[in-house]
């Protein structure tokens, strides 16, 4: 076989990967980024483990840049095919994965980048936060609007993926809680604090409503199909991140210098953070036990691997980080120990899913865009993308 033929086939394979590339690949960055952040603050963290977490964070940056390049190239080369995602009732939800993946990178700048680059890391994290906030708000507004106007949905077909575009805003709110203590200007701190609470409110109440609908759907129509087995873990996401946002923003408000006429808000916000965070984590414990039981049931039936398995990682990761944060703020060792156990579970899940993903990439079977399958979008919209 000539070198030209090999090169042509390689080029065609790369072009096909670009054509089939979808935003659910950003869930790989979500899971990898949260593992780096969670392991670094686990009770059993060591300097060696922290160095490994830093390396994992750099790998996450490389993956994010790669995926961003591939997805941007798809829009350039195949714009009409790429636009079909807006009419797809499942794949469009994964636009929320992009700002959530970016949040793990900007959070890592404050954890791993600060010792390496000093104030430059804070400046970069601040710029990325504003970008992340814009993407999160756009996702949280645009995708529900498309659900109302262009997509085909029903209660029976509903899964927890409905949460993905909504939860992005509260992830950004939690990132504001991490960033705020590193800002030197009191006015900028106060602005970021208020924006953090606004983003939290833009997400958590709506996510709670979706969880109610999800519970009704599970009661009436039982578990989703096996290929959506990991989607149930997504319910932990808004509860873990919602708790984390309240805990971090509350602690920030208590520690920062507020305007004189608002100084009373610091202790109030800290109290709300502790009580609200504990309540959300308690609610999350119910979902955690439920999804463990349902996953065991799926395992007995056989679970086909797909990229949806990354849903095992990020929601569990943010729930673990919120638990660790609550343990630190309350000075309760048993809560921190529970958080450490959740981090171990996260690491096991990540290792299994990462190995299966690498195997799937080498086999070439994971690069499939459901949006391109005939009948995947409402028939009355097919002509728009022909």
N, C-alpha and C positions, 0 to 999 in steps of 0.2 A: 504494500500500500504506500503510495507516494506521500511525501510530506505535505503537499498541497491539499490532498484529500483529507488528511488528518486535521490540518489547520481549518479547513472549511467545516468539518464536522464539529470541531471544538467551538468555532465561532457561532455555528448554528445552535449548539447546545447552550451557550451563554446567552444568546439572543432569546431563546425560549425561556430560560430562567427569568430574564428580565420581563418578558411578556406575561409570565405567570406569577410574578412577585406581588405579594399582598401585604397589607400592614399588620397582619397577625404575627409576622416575623418579629415585630418589635416587642412581643411578649417575651422573647428570649432575653432581650436587654432588661426588661422589667425584672424577670426572675434572677438573672445574673447580678444585676445591680443591688437588689435588695439582699441577696445572700452576702455580698461583700459588706454591706452596711450592718446587717444583723450579726454576722460572725464577729465583726470588729468590736461590738459592744456587749457580746455575750459574757456571762460571769466567768467563763473559763478561758477568755481571750488572753493570749500571750504575745510578746513582741514578735515572735516568729509567725504566729497566726495573723497578726496585724499586717505584716509584710505581705503575706499571701493575699489578704483582703485587698491591699493596695494594688497588687498585680492583677487581681480579678477585676478591679475597677477599671484599670487600663484596658484590659481585654474587652470590657463592656463598652468603653468609648470606641474602640476599634470596630466592634460589631455595629454600634449605632451609626457610625459614619458609613460603614459598608451598606447597611440596610437603607439608609437615607439616600445614598447614591443610586442603588438599584431601583428604589421606588421612584425617585425623581426621573431616572432614565426611562422607566416604563411610561410615565406621563408624557415624556418628550417623544418617544418612538411610537407609542400605541395609545394616543389620547382617548380615542373613542372606546376602546376596550377597557381602559383604565376607569373611564367615567361610569361604566356599568355598575361599579361598586355602590354608587349612590342609590341605586334601586334594589340592591341586595339586602335582604332583611337580617342577615347574620354578619356578613363580612364588613358591612359599613360600621358596625359597632366597634370594630378594632381601630378606627381612627383615634379613639381615646387612648389606645396603647402608646401612641407616639409621644404625647406630652408626659405620660406617666414614665415612659422609658427615659425621657430627657430629665425628669425630676431626679432619678437615681444618679445621674451624672452630676447635676449641679449640687446635690447633697454631698456627693463624694468629694467635690471641690472643697467643701468646708471641713471635711473629715481628713482626707488624704492630701488634698492640694495645698491646704493652708501651711502645713509644715514644710512643704517643698518650695512654694512660691510666694508665701507671705500675703501681703495685701492684694497682690495681683489676682490671687485665687478668689478673694472676696469680690473684687470688681467683676471678674468673669462670672461668678455665681449670680451676682446681682443682675447682670445683663441677661443671662440665661433664664433667670426667674421671670423676668418680664415677658420674654418670648414664650416660656412655658405657660404663664398665666393666659396669654392671648390664645394659644393653641387649645388650652383646656376649656376656656369659655366658648370658643368657636365650636369645639366638639360637643360641649354640653348643650348648646343651643341648636346648632345646625342639624345634628343627627336626629334628635327628637322631632324637629320640624319635618325632616324627610320621612320619619316613621308615620307622621300624621297625614302626609300628602302624597307620597309616591310609593311606599313600600307595602308589602302584603304581610300582615301580622294577624295572629289569633292567639287566644289564651292557650290553646292546646299546643301550639308550636313555640310558645314562649320558653326561654331559658334565662339563666342569670347573666348571659352576655348583654342583656339590656342595660346592665349596670355600667358597662365599660365606658361609654362616652360621658356618663354622668359623674362617675367617681373621680375623673381626672382633676376636676376643680378642687376637691378636698385634698388630693395629693399635693397640689400646688400650695394649698393653705398650710399643710404640715411643713412643706419646704420653707414657707415664710417664717414659721416658728424656729427653724434651724438657722436661717439667715439673719434674722433680726438682731440677735446679740452681737453680731460681728459688724454692724453698722455703727459708725461713730457719731452721726448726726441725730440728735433727739427727734427732730421733725421727721426725718426719713424713717426712723424707727416707728414713730406713732402712725405714720401713713401706712407702713407695711403691716403693722398690727391690725389696723382697721380693714385693710384689704384682705388680710388673711381670714378674718372672721366673715367678711362678705363672701369670699370664695367658699368657705366652709358651708355657709348657709345656702349657697347656690347649688350645693351638691347633696349634703346629708339628708335634709328633709325629703327631697325627691327620691333618693335612694331608699329611704325607709318605706316610702309608698310602693316602690317596685318590689321590695322584699315581701310586703303584704300580698301583693298580686302573685308573686312567685309561690308563696305558701298555699294560696288558693289553687293555683295551677297544679301543684304537686298533689294536693288532696283530691282534686277532681279528675286529673288525667295521669296520675302516677309519675314515675321517673321518666326523664328524657331518654332518647335512644342511646345505645352504648357509645356511639361516636361523640356524644356530648357529655360523657361521664364526668369529666373534670370540671364542667361548667358550674357544678354546685358549689365548688370551693370559692367561686367568685363572690359569694355572699359575705365571706369574711372581709373582703376588701373595704367596703364603705364603713363597716363597724370598726375594724382595726385602724384605718386611716382617720376616721372621724374621731376616735378616741385619742389618737396621737396628736391630731391638730389641736384639740381642746387642751391636752396636757401641756404641749409646747407653748402655745399662745398664752395660756393662763400663767405659766411660769415666767414667760417673757414680760407680760404686763405687770406682774408683781415686782420684777427686778428692775425694769426700766424707769426712767424719770418721766412721769406723765405730767401734762399741764396741771397747774395748781388746782383748778376747779374740778379736775377729773381724777385727782390722786386717789380717791376712794375706790376707783375701779380696779386697781391692782390686786388687792386681796380678794375682791369679789370674783375677778376673772380666774385667779388661782384656785379658789374654792370650786367654782363651776367646772374648771378643768379636771380637778381630782374626782369630783362626784360624777360629772358627766362621762369622763373617761372610764371610770369603774363600771358605770351602768352599761355603756356601749360594749365594753369587753365582756361583761356578764351575758349580754344578749348574744355576743359573738360566740361564747362558749357553747350555747345551745346549738347554734349552726355548726360549730366545729364537730361536736359529737354526732350530729345528724349526718354530716357529709362523710365522716369516717365510716359510719354504718352503711351508707349508700355506696361508698366506694368498695367496701368489702363485698357487697352484693354484686356490684359490677364485675369485680375480679373473679367471682365464681362463674359468671356468665361469659367471661372473656372480653377484655377491653382492647379494641384495635388502637394502635398508636397513631396519633396525629399531633399537629402543633398545639391543639387544644390542651394537651397534657401540661403545657407551661402554666395553665390555670391552677395547677397544684402549688405553684411556688410563690408568686408575688402576694396574693391575698394572705397566705399563711405567714409570709415574711413580715408584712406590715402589722399583722396581728401580734406576731412575736415581738417586734420592736416596740409596739405600744405597751405590751405587757411588761417588758423590761423597763420602759420609761415610768410606768405606774409604780413598779417595785422600787425604783430609785427614789421617786418623789415621796413615797409613803414610808421609805426605809423598812420595807417588809421583805425579808430574805426569801420567804416561801413563794412570793409572787415573782421575784427575780429568778428563782429556781424553775418555776413553771415556764417563764420566758426562755430560759436556757434550754429546757427540754424541747420547746417548740423550734428553737433555732437548730437543734440537732435533727429534728424531723425535717425541717426545711432543707438542710444540707443533704440528707439522704434522698429526698425527693428530687432536688436539683441534680444530683449525680446521676440518678436513674434517667431522668428526662434528657439531660444533656448528652449522655451516651447514646440514647435512642435517637436523638436528633442528629448527631454526627453520623450515625449509621444510616439514617434516612437520607441525609444530604449526599453521602457517598453513593447510595443506591439510586438517587435522583427521584425518589417517589414523593418527596415532600413539596416540590414546586408545582402546585396545582392551584389555579384560581377558580373557586366555585362560581364566580361571577360570569365566567365564559361558558359554563355548561348550559346547553339549551334548556329553556324552561326555568332557569334559576331566578329570573326576575319576572315581574308581572307582564303578561303578554301584550297589554296595551302600551307598554313602554319599549318593547323590542325595537320598534321602528325608529325610536330616538337614537339608538346606538348601532343601527345597521350600517 
